[in-house]
Amino acid sequence: MNSLEAKFARYVELDLQARTQIDGLLRSEGRLVPAGADLIREGEPIHFVKLVIDGWGCRYKLLEDGRRQVVAFLLPGDLCNPDALAAEAMDHSIGALNDMHCALIAPEVFDRACLRSHCLRQAMAFDACAMLGMQREWTLNLAARPALARIGALLCELHYRLAALGLAEAGRFATPLTQVTLAEATGMTPVHVNRVVQDLRGRGLLHWHGRHITLPDPDRLAQLCGFSPRYLHMNRFAPGTFARNPDLAAETPRVSPGTERKIAGAI
């Protein structure tokens, strides 16, 4: 199962038509973005809907003094710019954290695929909800959470998203993250991030060795930092962690066509 199908299957039950349309999208032109390079920069015109197939990326903004603020991490299965159907130019940049393979989907092809599949439109609506939810959670992280909870909540989010794709097991996942990148995403200095990482290690909540991170007790870390995966809207994903949210195993809610249109307009 490809990454986009794996993620969308966490939102809704995909039928054959939806899977067929997804397969068609993945046959679009591909592009390999080397680690540290940009997929697209702020101000550049938008010609394609870009989908991450493999690797990690990030959305970011550059300040006038050259500092970078990471505003989102992009994982396999993530649509970099679903607003390509409406926006003419990028209002932020997208960079590759490691070698990132993307599909370049023509907007009209993407639009046609969504029109042909009700399930795909539903999944897109949930994905839009998840993207908006993550932005709210990141705003909360930067504005209100103390340093340890800020780092812990972000690690919990990444672990949960990767586990939903089958890319994290027993709390362990591969990552191109560095403490500098984590600092850029949390509004902290690398020195402060290092202190928090050492604190989490001392509590037995984090093992970070090279390109691999392990959360020995994701439930305990989630409780410590106040993380709940509800905002990710993966209603059909109920891992053996974060048990304080049993509603995640509930039946997938339906999205009405009217609600789909409202959410699509907000993407």
Sequence and secondary structure as in RCSB ss.txt:
>XXXX:A:sequence
MNSLEAKFARYVELDLQARTQIDGLLRSEGRLVPAGADLIREGEPIHFVKLVIDGWGCRYKLLEDGRRQVVAFLL
PGDLCNPDALAAEAMDHSIGALNDMHCALIAPEVFDRACLRSHCLRQAMAFDACAMLGMQREWTLNLAARPALAR
IGALLCELHYRLAALGLAEAGRFATPLTQVTLAEATGMTPVHVNRVVQDLRGRGLLHWHGRHITLPDPDRLAQLC
GFSPRYLHMNRFAPGTFARNPDLAAETPRVSPGTERKIAGAI
>XXXX:A:secstr
  HHHHHHTTTS   HHHHHHHHHHHTSEEEEE TT EEE TT B  SEEEEEES EEEEEE TTS EEEEEEE 
TT BS GGGGT SB SSEEEESS EEEEEE HHHHHHHHHH HHHHHHHHHHHHHHHHHHHHHHHHHHH  HHHH
HHHHHHHHHHHHHHTT EETTEEE    HHHHHHHHT  HHHHHHHHHHHHHTT  EEETTEEE S HHHHHHHH
T  GGGG  TT   SS TT GGGGS      HHHHHHHHHH 
